[in-house]
Structures are given as structure tokens and as C-alpha cells.
Amino acid sequence: MTMAQIRSVLIGAGAASLLTFMFIQQRSVDPRQHNRFIGNLLRMKQLDAEINRDLLSSRYELLRSYDPFVQKLDEIRKAGAGLQLIPLFVSGSKREQIVQLLKRESEVLSEKARLVETFKSNNAVLNNSLRYFPVLMAEATRAAAEAKDTQFQVHLTNLFRDILLSDLTSHSDLVGVLNAEITLIASDATRRPALGAILGNVRAHAMTITLVKPQVEATSEELNSFPTGRSFDAIFRGLFARL
């Protein structure tokens, strides 16, 4: 090999090495992009867990306001928007995989937000009835005592007891019993028309509790089992599989 040929080979090898180095530099991990993406993902996972915790607190009125739900869902949306800026070092099929995972995650979170709104609406109705029911029962019980109507008093006592038991028991099997007891209160109202208004309110709130409580329980369980955690974990795996 002549010196000219050797020189050409060396120049070519040098150029190839320079191009390889430049390519590696271009595809290297940018710490800022990496940290921003991971930070948004971790924040979304944390907020999702906090929403699940707040659901239980709200169900039993340990959390009196629904503002935390609104705030955290808004923060999740903002962090999700930040995830659309996928780090440049993620390319090819892995990038497309993360794009699809982010799309699925967005759909899951949208559905969860819809269920949160359903929970808020039903839970507000349920808690309202649970709050007023004892007051109405106290008034009706006084009226029954004044009328010396033992049968009426028994009906009220049984309904009050079973409403409380139902509220304290998940997936209560007292629905049939409660419906029968509500029917007896309707009969009492027919016998004592002067108490029609108060007994009408008693029946209305008892029916609301009986109907809405299972809906609140079902929505709570669906929200707690929602696949948001698995969605976040899949994005993590897709990202680090590239590194």
C-alpha cells in the first residue's frame, strides 16, 4: 500500500470516528430532559396515589371539601402535558412505544377523572342524607312516643338501626330488609296523616341511602383498582429500556 493510500485510509478512519463520536454525543442522555421527564412521571404517580387516599377520607367525611380532587387532577393534567416532550435520546421503536404508552395513560386518566366526578356527585348526595337522617328520625320518634304508638316506634327503631348498620358495612346485604322497612313507614304515614311530611322525608332519605351507597362503593372500588399505576410503570420501563 502506497503512502497516499495509507493517508486516505487514515483520513477515512478519522472521519468515521469523528462522525461516530458526533452521533454518540447527539444521542447521549441529556440530564435536564431526563430529570424533567422522570420528575413529571413521579409527580403524576404520587398525585394519583393521593387521590385514591382522599377518596376514602371523603367517603367518611374526613375530607369535607372536594377542592383537593380538583387541584390534584389539574396538577396531573399539567404534568401529563409535560410528558409529551419526550427526551430526544429516546428514538426509534422505543420512542414510538412511549408515545403509545403516553396516549394510553392519557385515556386512563381521563376516564379516572370522569369517575372522580361521578364519585363526588353521588357521595355528596349520600353524605347529605346520612347527615339529615338522624335528625328526621329523632323528630319522628318523638311523635311516635307522644302518640303512644308502639308499632310505629318499633318500625322507626328497626329502620334507624339497619340504616346505620348498612352505612358501616361494605356491600351490605340489608337492601331487601331496608326496602321492607321503608314500606312499613309508608303504611305508618297512611295511618297517621298528620305525620305525612316528616315521614315522607324519612322515607326519601332512607331510599337515597339504600340506593346511592352501593353506587358510591362501586365507584370507589373501580377508582382504587384503576390501572393508572401500571400505566406509569410501563412508561418507566419503556424509558429505561433505552438507556
SULTA-V199540 format. One record per residue. N is the residue number from 1. RES is the residue in three letters. SS is DSSP state (hx for helix, st for strand, lp for the rest). NEAR is the number of other ideal C-beta (glycine too) atoms within 12 Angstrom. D_LAST is the distance of its C-alpha to the last C-alpha in Angstrom with 1 decimal. Layout:
# SULTA-V199540
n:N res:RES ss:SS near:NEAR d_last:D_LAST
n:N res:RES ss:SS near:NEAR d_last:D_LAST
This chain:
# SULTA-V199540
n:1 res:MET ss:lp near:9 d_last:42.0
n:2 res:THR ss:lp near:8 d_last:43.5
n:3 res:MET ss:hx near:9 d_last:42.3
n:4 res:ALA ss:hx near:10 d_last:41.5
n:5 res:GLN ss:hx near:11 d_last:39.4
n:6 res:ILE ss:hx near:12 d_last:37.6
n:7 res:ARG ss:hx near:13 d_last:37.0
n:8 res:SER ss:hx near:14 d_last:35.6
n:9 res:VAL ss:hx near:15 d_last:33.2
n:10 res:LEU ss:hx near:15 d_last:32.0
n:11 res:ILE ss:hx near:14 d_last:31.7
n:12 res:GLY ss:hx near:14 d_last:29.8
n:13 res:ALA ss:hx near:14 d_last:27.4
n:14 res:GLY ss:hx near:14 d_last:27.1
n:15 res:ALA ss:hx near:14 d_last:26.4
n:16 res:ALA ss:hx near:14 d_last:23.7
n:17 res:SER ss:hx near:14 d_last:22.0
n:18 res:LEU ss:hx near:14 d_last:22.3
n:19 res:LEU ss:hx near:14 d_last:20.8
n:20 res:THR ss:hx near:14 d_last:17.9
n:21 res:PHE ss:hx near:14 d_last:17.4
n:22 res:MET ss:hx near:13 d_last:17.9
n:23 res:PHE ss:hx near:14 d_last:15.4
n:24 res:ILE ss:hx near:13 d_last:12.6
n:25 res:GLN ss:hx near:14 d_last:13.9
n:26 res:GLN ss:hx near:14 d_last:14.0
n:27 res:ARG ss:hx near:20 d_last:10.4
n:28 res:SER ss:lp near:19 d_last:9.1
n:29 res:VAL ss:lp near:22 d_last:7.9
n:30 res:ASP ss:lp near:19 d_last:11.3
n:31 res:PRO ss:hx near:14 d_last:12.0
n:32 res:ARG ss:hx near:14 d_last:14.8
n:33 res:GLN ss:hx near:21 d_last:13.1
n:34 res:HIS ss:hx near:23 d_last:10.4
n:35 res:ASN ss:hx near:17 d_last:13.4
n:36 res:ARG ss:hx near:21 d_last:15.7
n:37 res:PHE ss:hx near:35 d_last:13.7
n:38 res:ILE ss:hx near:26 d_last:13.1
n:39 res:GLY ss:hx near:20 d_last:16.7
n:40 res:ASN ss:hx near:33 d_last:18.2
n:41 res:LEU ss:hx near:37 d_last:16.7
n:42 res:LEU ss:hx near:22 d_last:18.0
n:43 res:ARG ss:hx near:26 d_last:21.2
n:44 res:MET ss:hx near:38 d_last:21.8
n:45 res:LYS ss:hx near:29 d_last:21.4
n:46 res:GLN ss:hx near:21 d_last:23.8
n:47 res:LEU ss:hx near:33 d_last:26.3
n:48 res:ASP ss:hx near:37 d_last:26.3
n:49 res:ALA ss:hx near:22 d_last:27.2
n:50 res:GLU ss:hx near:23 d_last:29.9
n:51 res:ILE ss:hx near:38 d_last:31.4
n:52 res:ASN ss:hx near:29 d_last:31.8
n:53 res:ARG ss:hx near:21 d_last:33.5
n:54 res:ASP ss:hx near:32 d_last:35.7
n:55 res:LEU ss:hx near:36 d_last:36.9
n:56 res:LEU ss:hx near:23 d_last:38.6
n:57 res:SER ss:hx near:20 d_last:40.1
n:58 res:SER ss:hx near:31 d_last:41.4
n:59 res:ARG ss:hx near:33 d_last:42.9
n:60 res:TYR ss:lp near:19 d_last:45.1
n:61 res:GLU ss:lp near:18 d_last:45.8
n:62 res:LEU ss:lp near:14 d_last:44.0
n:63 res:LEU ss:lp near:22 d_last:42.2
n:64 res:ARG ss:lp near:15 d_last:45.0
n:65 res:SER ss:lp near:15 d_last:43.1
n:66 res:TYR ss:lp near:25 d_last:40.6
n:67 res:ASP ss:hx near:14 d_last:39.3
n:68 res:PRO ss:hx near:23 d_last:36.2
n:69 res:PHE ss:hx near:34 d_last:35.2
n:70 res:VAL ss:hx near:18 d_last:35.6
n:71 res:GLN ss:hx near:17 d_last:33.8
n:72 res:LYS ss:hx near:30 d_last:30.7
n:73 res:LEU ss:hx near:32 d_last:30.5
n:74 res:ASP ss:hx near:19 d_last:30.7
n:75 res:GLU ss:hx near:23 d_last:27.9
n:76 res:ILE ss:hx near:36 d_last:25.7
n:77 res:ARG ss:hx near:24 d_last:26.6
n:78 res:LYS ss:hx near:18 d_last:25.7
n:79 res:ALA ss:hx near:31 d_last:22.3
n:80 res:GLY ss:hx near:35 d_last:21.7
n:81 res:ALA ss:hx near:17 d_last:22.8
n:82 res:GLY ss:hx near:24 d_last:20.2
n:83 res:LEU ss:hx near:37 d_last:17.4
n:84 res:GLN ss:lp near:19 d_last:18.7
n:85 res:LEU ss:lp near:21 d_last:17.1
n:86 res:ILE ss:lp near:32 d_last:13.6
n:87 res:PRO ss:lp near:33 d_last:11.3
n:88 res:LEU ss:lp near:19 d_last:11.9
n:89 res:PHE ss:lp near:26 d_last:8.5
n:90 res:VAL ss:lp near:31 d_last:8.2
n:91 res:SER ss:lp near:20 d_last:10.8
n:92 res:GLY ss:hx near:15 d_last:13.0
n:93 res:SER ss:hx near:13 d_last:13.5
n:94 res:LYS ss:hx near:23 d_last:10.4
n:95 res:ARG ss:hx near:21 d_last:11.9
n:96 res:GLU ss:hx near:16 d_last:15.3
n:97 res:GLN ss:hx near:22 d_last:14.3
n:98 res:ILE ss:hx near:33 d_last:13.5
n:99 res:VAL ss:hx near:23 d_last:16.7
n:100 res:GLN ss:hx near:19 d_last:18.6
n:101 res:LEU ss:hx near:30 d_last:17.4
n:102 res:LEU ss:hx near:33 d_last:18.4
n:103 res:LYS ss:hx near:21 d_last:21.6
n:104 res:ARG ss:hx near:23 d_last:22.4
n:105 res:GLU ss:hx near:37 d_last:21.6
n:106 res:SER ss:hx near:25 d_last:24.0
n:107 res:GLU ss:hx near:19 d_last:26.7
n:108 res:VAL ss:hx near:29 d_last:26.5
n:109 res:LEU ss:hx near:37 d_last:26.9
n:110 res:SER ss:hx near:21 d_last:29.8
n:111 res:GLU ss:hx near:21 d_last:31.5
n:112 res:LYS ss:hx near:36 d_last:31.0
n:113 res:ALA ss:hx near:28 d_last:32.6
n:114 res:ARG ss:hx near:19 d_last:35.5
n:115 res:LEU ss:hx near:32 d_last:36.0
n:116 res:VAL ss:hx near:36 d_last:36.1
n:117 res:GLU ss:hx near:20 d_last:38.8
n:118 res:THR ss:hx near:24 d_last:40.7
n:119 res:PHE ss:hx near:37 d_last:40.4
n:120 res:LYS ss:hx near:31 d_last:41.7
n:121 res:SER ss:hx near:21 d_last:44.6
n:122 res:ASN ss:hx near:30 d_last:45.7
n:123 res:ASN ss:hx near:36 d_last:45.2
n:124 res:ALA ss:hx near:24 d_last:47.3
n:125 res:VAL ss:hx near:24 d_last:50.1
n:126 res:LEU ss:hx near:35 d_last:49.9
n:127 res:ASN ss:hx near:29 d_last:50.0
n:128 res:ASN ss:hx near:19 d_last:52.8
n:129 res:SER ss:hx near:32 d_last:54.9
n:130 res:LEU ss:hx near:31 d_last:54.1
n:131 res:ARG ss:hx near:18 d_last:55.2
n:132 res:TYR ss:hx near:23 d_last:58.5
n:133 res:PHE ss:hx near:35 d_last:59.5
n:134 res:PRO ss:hx near:23 d_last:60.9
n:135 res:VAL ss:hx near:19 d_last:63.0
n:136 res:LEU ss:hx near:32 d_last:64.4
n:137 res:MET ss:hx near:34 d_last:65.1
n:138 res:ALA ss:hx near:18 d_last:66.9
n:139 res:GLU ss:hx near:22 d_last:69.2
n:140 res:ALA ss:hx near:38 d_last:69.9
n:141 res:THR ss:hx near:29 d_last:70.6
n:142 res:ARG ss:hx near:18 d_last:73.1
n:143 res:ALA ss:hx near:26 d_last:74.8
n:144 res:ALA ss:hx near:32 d_last:75.0
n:145 res:ALA ss:hx near:17 d_last:76.5
n:146 res:GLU ss:hx near:15 d_last:79.1
n:147 res:ALA ss:lp near:19 d_last:80.1
n:148 res:LYS ss:lp near:11 d_last:80.4
n:149 res:ASP ss:lp near:23 d_last:78.5
n:150 res:THR ss:hx near:13 d_last:77.1
n:151 res:GLN ss:hx near:18 d_last:75.5
n:152 res:PHE ss:hx near:31 d_last:73.7
n:153 res:GLN ss:hx near:25 d_last:72.5
n:154 res:VAL ss:hx near:19 d_last:71.1
n:155 res:HIS ss:hx near:34 d_last:69.2
n:156 res:LEU ss:hx near:40 d_last:67.6
n:157 res:THR ss:hx near:23 d_last:66.8
n:158 res:ASN ss:hx near:26 d_last:65.1
n:159 res:LEU ss:hx near:41 d_last:63.1
n:160 res:PHE ss:hx near:33 d_last:61.9
n:161 res:ARG ss:hx near:21 d_last:61.0
n:162 res:ASP ss:hx near:32 d_last:59.0
n:163 res:ILE ss:hx near:39 d_last:57.2
n:164 res:LEU ss:hx near:22 d_last:56.0
n:165 res:LEU ss:hx near:21 d_last:55.1
n:166 res:SER ss:hx near:34 d_last:53.1
n:167 res:ASP ss:hx near:33 d_last:51.2
n:168 res:LEU ss:hx near:17 d_last:50.3
n:169 res:THR ss:lp near:17 d_last:49.3
n:170 res:SER ss:lp near:19 d_last:46.2
n:171 res:HIS ss:lp near:15 d_last:47.1
n:172 res:SER ss:lp near:21 d_last:50.8
n:173 res:ASP ss:lp near:13 d_last:53.2
n:174 res:LEU ss:lp near:28 d_last:56.0
n:175 res:VAL ss:hx near:24 d_last:55.7
n:176 res:GLY ss:hx near:14 d_last:58.8
n:177 res:VAL ss:hx near:21 d_last:60.7
n:178 res:LEU ss:hx near:35 d_last:59.9
n:179 res:ASN ss:hx near:22 d_last:61.0
n:180 res:ALA ss:hx near:19 d_last:64.3
n:181 res:GLU ss:hx near:32 d_last:64.8
n:182 res:ILE ss:hx near:36 d_last:64.1
n:183 res:THR ss:hx near:20 d_last:66.7
n:184 res:LEU ss:hx near:28 d_last:69.2
n:185 res:ILE ss:hx near:43 d_last:68.7
n:186 res:ALA ss:hx near:24 d_last:69.5
n:187 res:SER ss:hx near:18 d_last:72.7
n:188 res:ASP ss:hx near:35 d_last:73.5
n:189 res:ALA ss:hx near:28 d_last:73.1
n:190 res:THR ss:hx near:17 d_last:75.6
n:191 res:ARG ss:hx near:19 d_last:78.1
n:192 res:ARG ss:lp near:27 d_last:77.6
n:193 res:PRO ss:hx near:12 d_last:77.2
n:194 res:ALA ss:hx near:17 d_last:77.6
n:195 res:LEU ss:hx near:30 d_last:74.1
n:196 res:GLY ss:hx near:19 d_last:72.6
n:197 res:ALA ss:hx near:17 d_last:70.4
n:198 res:ILE ss:hx near:29 d_last:68.9
n:199 res:LEU ss:hx near:35 d_last:68.4
n:200 res:GLY ss:hx near:22 d_last:66.9
n:201 res:ASN ss:hx near:23 d_last:64.2
n:202 res:VAL ss:hx near:40 d_last:63.7
n:203 res:ARG ss:hx near:36 d_last:63.2
n:204 res:ALA ss:hx near:25 d_last:60.9
n:205 res:HIS ss:hx near:36 d_last:58.5
n:206 res:ALA ss:hx near:45 d_last:58.8
n:207 res:MET ss:hx near:27 d_last:57.8
n:208 res:THR ss:hx near:31 d_last:54.9
n:209 res:ILE ss:hx near:43 d_last:53.5
n:210 res:THR ss:hx near:33 d_last:54.1
n:211 res:LEU ss:hx near:22 d_last:52.4
n:212 res:VAL ss:hx near:31 d_last:49.5
n:213 res:LYS ss:hx near:37 d_last:48.3
n:214 res:PRO ss:hx near:25 d_last:46.9
n:215 res:GLN ss:hx near:23 d_last:45.1
n:216 res:VAL ss:hx near:36 d_last:43.5
n:217 res:GLU ss:hx near:26 d_last:42.5
n:218 res:ALA ss:hx near:20 d_last:41.0
n:219 res:THR ss:hx near:30 d_last:38.9
n:220 res:SER ss:hx near:33 d_last:37.7
n:221 res:GLU ss:hx near:20 d_last:36.6
n:222 res:GLU ss:hx near:22 d_last:34.9
n:223 res:LEU ss:hx near:38 d_last:33.0
n:224 res:ASN ss:hx near:25 d_last:32.0
n:225 res:SER ss:lp near:17 d_last:30.7
n:226 res:PHE ss:lp near:30 d_last:28.8
n:227 res:PRO ss:lp near:21 d_last:25.3
n:228 res:THR ss:hx near:38 d_last:23.7
n:229 res:GLY ss:hx near:25 d_last:21.9
n:230 res:ARG ss:hx near:18 d_last:20.5
n:231 res:SER ss:hx near:33 d_last:19.5
n:232 res:PHE ss:hx near:34 d_last:17.4
n:233 res:ASP ss:hx near:20 d_last:15.8
n:234 res:ALA ss:hx near:25 d_last:14.9
n:235 res:ILE ss:hx near:38 d_last:13.2
n:236 res:PHE ss:hx near:25 d_last:11.1
n:237 res:ARG ss:hx near:18 d_last:10.2
n:238 res:GLY ss:hx near:31 d_last:9.5
n:239 res:LEU ss:hx near:32 d_last:7.2
n:240 res:PHE ss:hx near:20 d_last:5.1
n:241 res:ALA ss:lp near:17 d_last:5.6
n:242 res:ARG ss:lp near:26 d_last:3.8
n:243 res:LEU ss:lp near:20 d_last:0.0
